[in-house]
Amino acid sequence: MNILEILPEELIIMITTYLNFQKREIFKGRLINKAYKKLIDLPISIYGYPDLNKMSFFALSLEYHSYLEEKRLLHMEANRNFNIFYKKMLLEYGWI
């Protein structure tokens, strides 16, 4: 018998909230068993917090990781553009 089968849902939700989203622990936890998968796929809402309206723990972590990836790609593109314009400027003024 899996330990998640005997724990109450409130305790499983509490454990899930403390998982590390950055290290993708929630994705690994989703593979544990069907009951846990079903629980973290249930939609939740927090009054006064519009981004959590009818969103599951899994969808929240997925959105977080897609945000981080988008941020990383924007940072890489900004660095690339900076290097291109910096080299052009140096060449234009004859500094290199």
Beta strands, then each sheet from edge to edge (+ up, - down):
end
